Amino acid sequence: MKLIKLIANLGYGSRKDVAAMFREGRITDVHGEVLYADDKVGHDSIHIDGAPLDPPAGLALMLHKPVGYTCSTKDPGRVVYDLLPPRFRLRSPLLSTVGRLDRDTSGLLLLTDDGALLHRIVSPRARLAKVYEATLAHDLRGDEAAVFASGTLLLESETTPLAPATMAAVDPRHARLTLTEGRYHQVRRMFAAVGNHVEALHRSRVGGLALDDLPAGQWRALGARDLERLFEGAA
């Protein structure tokens, strides 16, 4: 792929914009030597304004989503792409969220521009476990874990029961849920079905990947080992 197209596809600007960057000497190699549009160099050898080029197509990253952001490119309010470099939303192929966390839910969110990886993660066959921490309005009554594990719980307006889910009571108003499916507002609707209300919700893990010490609002690119960990224990 020619350098102008490569750099434009990473969201740095139109091809015309990138051509101008070459003319201005802003695109160099790792030693600061000016590159030209017809040079043949590897991705890792390219710097723009002294900074390494963004990761190539096939990017996957994890984001610690704060409350108040939506998983959208069009919402008039705050969106998760506001937490990333502005050019990331201009990449081609598109950098998409892997599923969604609603505005009032915080925690681990995955994004990728790799369509095959996205479908592998969200496929029901993968059965990737997702762990949520739920803060509740009322004390647990004691039978929730059995109800959620039964495989018979039917949410309002649905005709198919939920797959069995695991729940552990951390304290009377804090529950840890592990799900292998991802229906709309599932955790909130599960607790509503047993007469409770979720006041705060946080996703701490997807598959074998956890947020660890990643601060709220921060992100990091995933490497090969991270992706292996993601699918550890998957079906």
VMD Tcl script that draws the C-alpha trace (Angstrom):
set ca {
  {0.00 0.00 0.00}
  {1.35 3.44 -0.88}
  {2.32 5.62 2.05}
  {-0.24 8.34 1.33}
  {-3.12 5.84 1.35}
  {-1.74 4.03 4.40}
  {-1.50 7.21 6.47}
  {-4.85 8.58 5.26}
  {-6.55 5.28 6.22}
  {-5.23 5.74 9.76}
  {-7.23 8.96 10.05}
  {-4.47 11.54 9.78}
  {-6.36 13.37 7.03}
  {-7.46 13.07 3.43}
  {-4.96 11.91 0.84}
  {-4.56 15.56 -0.12}
  {-3.83 16.43 3.52}
  {-1.25 13.64 3.81}
  {0.44 14.68 0.55}
  {0.83 18.16 2.04}
  {2.37 16.63 5.18}
  {5.00 14.97 3.00}
  {5.77 18.25 1.26}
  {6.12 20.00 4.62}
  {8.64 17.40 5.83}
  {6.46 16.30 8.74}
  {6.75 12.61 7.89}
  {10.12 11.09 8.78}
  {11.80 7.82 9.62}
  {12.87 6.84 13.15}
  {16.11 8.80 12.73}
  {14.33 12.01 11.74}
  {15.18 11.75 8.05}
  {12.43 13.16 5.84}
  {10.43 10.54 3.95}
  {8.84 10.94 0.54}
  {5.52 9.58 -0.65}
  {7.12 6.99 -2.93}
  {9.57 5.64 -0.31}
  {9.38 1.97 0.63}
  {9.52 1.70 4.41}
  {7.91 -0.44 7.07}
  {5.05 0.77 9.25}
  {7.22 0.86 12.38}
  {9.74 3.10 10.63}
  {7.29 5.97 10.04}
  {6.98 8.97 12.34}
  {4.67 11.97 12.00}
  {5.72 15.16 13.75}
  {8.24 13.05 15.66}
  {5.69 10.53 16.99}
  {5.38 6.89 15.85}
  {2.62 6.11 13.40}
  {-0.58 4.76 14.96}
  {-1.07 0.98 14.95}
  {-1.98 -0.49 11.55}
  {-5.32 -2.00 10.55}
  {-6.12 -4.89 12.84}
  {-6.09 -2.60 15.90}
  {-7.81 -3.85 19.04}
  {-7.89 -1.86 22.24}
  {-9.43 -1.84 25.68}
  {-10.97 1.29 27.19}
  {-12.00 1.96 30.77}
  {-15.32 3.63 29.97}
  {-16.54 6.13 32.57}
  {-20.20 6.75 33.33}
  {-21.71 9.44 31.10}
  {-20.32 8.30 27.74}
  {-22.25 6.47 25.03}
  {-20.97 3.86 22.58}
  {-21.89 5.88 19.51}
  {-20.40 8.12 16.83}
  {-23.52 10.28 16.46}
  {-24.81 10.97 19.96}
  {-24.92 14.75 20.63}
  {-23.49 14.18 24.11}
  {-20.22 12.65 25.20}
  {-19.17 9.52 23.29}
  {-16.41 6.99 23.94}
  {-14.51 8.20 20.88}
  {-13.94 11.50 22.73}
  {-11.57 9.52 24.98}
  {-9.40 8.40 22.04}
  {-7.14 10.35 19.68}
  {-9.52 12.29 17.36}
  {-8.15 10.59 14.24}
  {-9.17 7.16 15.58}
  {-12.80 7.77 14.60}
  {-11.61 8.53 11.03}
  {-9.76 5.27 10.51}
  {-10.64 3.02 7.59}
  {-11.69 0.33 8.27}
  {-13.85 1.81 11.04}
  {-12.87 1.36 14.68}
  {-16.04 -0.09 16.24}
  {-17.10 -0.89 19.78}
  {-17.46 -4.59 20.49}
  {-20.98 -4.58 21.84}
  {-22.09 -1.68 24.02}
  {-22.12 -0.39 27.55}
  {-24.98 2.02 28.21}
  {-24.36 5.61 29.30}
  {-24.77 4.77 32.99}
  {-22.48 1.73 32.97}
  {-18.73 1.97 33.45}
  {-15.95 -0.50 32.85}
  {-14.17 -2.59 30.27}
  {-15.06 -1.82 26.66}
  {-13.33 -3.38 23.66}
  {-12.94 -1.66 20.28}
  {-11.49 -3.02 17.05}
  {-11.31 -2.39 13.32}
  {-10.92 -6.13 12.68}
  {-14.34 -7.40 11.60}
  {-13.42 -11.07 11.99}
  {-12.20 -10.48 15.54}
  {-15.32 -8.50 16.43}
  {-17.61 -11.29 15.23}
  {-15.55 -13.92 17.03}
  {-15.89 -12.02 20.32}
  {-19.64 -11.40 20.08}
  {-20.53 -14.81 18.64}
  {-22.80 -16.80 20.96}
  {-20.57 -19.79 20.25}
  {-17.65 -18.10 22.03}
  {-19.61 -17.89 25.30}
  {-17.15 -15.31 26.60}
  {-17.84 -14.64 30.26}
  {-18.53 -11.01 31.17}
  {-18.27 -10.00 34.83}
  {-20.33 -7.12 36.24}
  {-20.32 -5.43 39.63}
  {-23.83 -4.24 40.52}
  {-24.66 -1.81 43.32}
  {-28.29 -2.27 44.33}
  {-31.00 -0.03 45.77}
  {-32.23 -2.72 48.17}
  {-30.68 -5.60 50.09}
  {-30.47 -8.94 48.31}
  {-33.31 -11.16 49.42}
  {-31.27 -14.39 49.22}
  {-32.70 -16.37 46.33}
  {-31.31 -14.30 43.43}
  {-28.33 -16.57 42.72}
  {-30.60 -19.61 42.35}
  {-33.03 -17.71 40.11}
  {-30.25 -16.44 37.84}
  {-28.59 -19.87 37.65}
  {-31.82 -21.69 36.81}
  {-31.87 -20.98 33.10}
  {-35.61 -20.29 33.35}
  {-35.69 -16.55 34.07}
  {-37.77 -14.76 31.45}
  {-37.29 -11.02 31.02}
  {-40.21 -8.73 30.31}
  {-41.23 -8.65 26.61}
  {-39.03 -11.67 25.78}
  {-39.99 -15.23 24.92}
  {-36.64 -17.01 25.41}
  {-35.34 -17.62 28.95}
  {-31.93 -16.34 29.89}
  {-28.96 -18.66 29.85}
  {-27.82 -19.60 33.36}
  {-25.78 -16.86 35.03}
  {-23.62 -16.93 38.16}
  {-24.10 -14.46 40.99}
  {-22.06 -13.93 44.13}
  {-23.14 -11.61 46.94}
  {-20.23 -9.35 47.89}
  {-22.32 -7.60 50.54}
  {-26.10 -7.08 50.98}
  {-26.25 -4.44 48.23}
  {-23.31 -5.45 46.03}
  {-23.55 -8.42 43.68}
  {-21.05 -9.82 41.18}
  {-22.68 -11.35 38.08}
  {-21.04 -13.48 35.41}
  {-22.95 -13.69 32.11}
  {-22.26 -15.51 28.85}
  {-24.79 -13.62 26.75}
  {-25.45 -9.95 26.18}
  {-29.07 -8.93 25.93}
  {-30.24 -5.32 26.07}
  {-29.71 -3.87 29.58}
  {-29.54 -7.47 30.76}
  {-28.15 -7.03 34.28}
  {-30.52 -4.17 35.10}
  {-33.50 -6.13 33.79}
  {-32.47 -9.27 35.69}
  {-32.52 -7.45 39.01}
  {-35.76 -5.70 38.09}
  {-37.26 -9.15 37.53}
  {-36.47 -10.08 41.14}
  {-37.79 -6.80 42.56}
  {-34.58 -4.80 42.87}
  {-32.98 -1.84 41.11}
  {-29.39 -1.39 39.93}
  {-28.03 1.97 41.06}
  {-24.54 1.54 39.60}
  {-23.09 -1.00 37.19}
  {-19.47 -1.71 36.26}
  {-18.02 -4.34 33.90}
  {-14.70 -5.56 35.27}
  {-13.83 -8.43 32.94}
  {-14.46 -9.89 29.48}
  {-13.16 -13.40 28.95}
  {-9.69 -13.52 30.45}
  {-9.15 -9.75 30.15}
  {-9.56 -7.49 33.17}
  {-9.19 -3.76 33.59}
  {-6.51 -4.22 36.26}
  {-5.04 -0.77 37.01}
  {-6.20 1.02 33.85}
  {-7.64 4.36 35.09}
  {-11.12 5.52 34.09}
  {-11.06 7.26 30.72}
  {-7.78 5.63 29.66}
  {-7.13 3.06 26.94}
  {-4.38 0.77 25.71}
  {-3.79 -1.26 22.57}
  {-4.07 -5.03 22.90}
  {-1.21 -7.29 21.87}
  {-1.21 -10.92 20.79}
  {-0.94 -12.17 24.37}
  {-3.91 -10.00 25.42}
  {-6.05 -11.56 22.69}
  {-4.99 -15.04 23.80}
  {-6.04 -14.15 27.35}
  {-9.35 -12.76 26.05}
  {-10.34 -16.17 24.68}
  {-8.95 -18.30 27.49}
  {-11.69 -20.60 28.66}
  {-13.97 -19.77 25.72}
  {-16.03 -22.54 24.15}
}
mol new
graphics top color blue
foreach p $ca { graphics top sphere $p radius 0.5 }
foreach p [lrange $ca 0 end-1] q [lrange $ca 1 end] { graphics top cylinder $p $q radius 0.2 }
display resetview
